[in-house]
Amino acid sequence: MIGDLRRLIEQVSRDKGIDKDLLLNTVMEAVRSAAKKRYGAKQDNIEVGFSEDTGEIEVFQFKEVVDEVIDSDRQITLPEARQLDPECDLGDSLGIKLDAGSFGRIAAQSAKQVIIQGMRDAERDIVFEDYKDRKGEIINGIVQRQDKSGIIVNLGRTEALLPITEQVPRELYRQGDRIRAYVVDVKRQTKGPQIILSRVDENFLIMLFEAEVPEIQEGIVKIMAVAREPGSRSKIAVASRDADVDPVGACVGMKGSRVQNIVQELRGEKIDIIPWNPDPAKFVTQALAPAEVSRIIIDEDSQNMEIIVPDDQLFLAIGKRGQNVRLAAKLTGWKIDVKSESKYSKSMKEGYLSLLKIPGVGEMTASALYEAGFTSAKEVAEANLAELMQVPGINEKKATQILGAAQTLMKASEDNPETTGVEEIGNLETGSNDVVQDADQV
């Protein structure tokens, strides 16, 4: 049917990068489809093979040798069969070679379509196999066009999509621009593999550092945590397995060369590199840099930290629109509430005074409650007897009286707060498990 098919398949295989056996199977399937068009779609006695000797596709229709023919498409008489094969006998299945040229124009067109579709499917499968294992890598491409779904990136053999949601705000690209992005996902679809890219993923930042810092590639320096607001600012915590290697210095590079290359790739995004510390208080203090921290109050049960900073450091600790404290909280995994020293002192004073307003509580008892972690009347009202009995000098009877008096006071405060003079103490919610640390200890 096709002269020198082997040479043709080898050439297409080289040009398209498609496996030769896959191409041959596609061609044979196309021929089988054409044969069924010619001899009937329900024909299941037609077989297609490839002759290694002639390099051609051969089509055979198998018929049963019988005495009397009832179905000419499936049966043949013994005399006719012996003209083709003198050694055949009744009941044998005889393969009759068909003339592929007799398939006709429509059948040939059908075969052509099957071959084209088969080659497309084969190419898509190859592209998918090439890229499915590249998920989690950084890839380079050229901006081909933009549409409502995002930026279409030409990767050479295929295209990728950088969705609008995965683009950094205010980053602009024109057709023909080179672009570098992180492969988020590779999906198999009917139209071909869909490669999803991202420039906002935190892993993109991690991969950039891995590519730029040899110590990270070698496993000496490890990235422990990342917090990122794409296009604006990022924080990255690093640790070293070698005491002689400074993890921050390794990431910054000589005269800041390494980190500047990454900042340039991210088009000016600021990057804070901080040393990771297993001590949460020390880690949070580092994460809030460059702000100075005076004191930290830790509530391990609720994973809360109250950070006290000098008044002139408050804006620096919080950052523009709360960005610094927000990134620090994300980086460390702790809820962080930043207060100035003046506000904290005022809160403490108001809390102590509220304890004195509890009927039956004098200065000694108020001091004992305060030192035990009960910093306001509200906290006492929300406690239980067992917690109050742990305070030195308070027995069960006295604990019952204090608890009842505090609850009555708080109820009166809710009904008419102006007459009680009890004020809530902001967001300060410490308990008996709280730990207070000075900045010097941190």
PyMOL commands that set and color helices and strands:
alter all, ss='L'
color gray80, all
select helices_A, chain A and resi 5-16+20-39+78-84+100-132+164-166+202-212+214-217+247-252+254-265+280-287+311-318+320-332+341-356+363-371+377-381+385-389+396-415+417-420
alter helices_A, ss='H'
color red, helices_A
select strands_A, chain A and resi 46-51+56-66+75-77+93-97+138-147+150-154+159-163+178-187+194-198+221-229+233-240+270-275+295-299+304-309+335-340+435-438
alter strands_A, ss='S'
color yellow, strands_A
deselect
rebuild
show_as cartoon
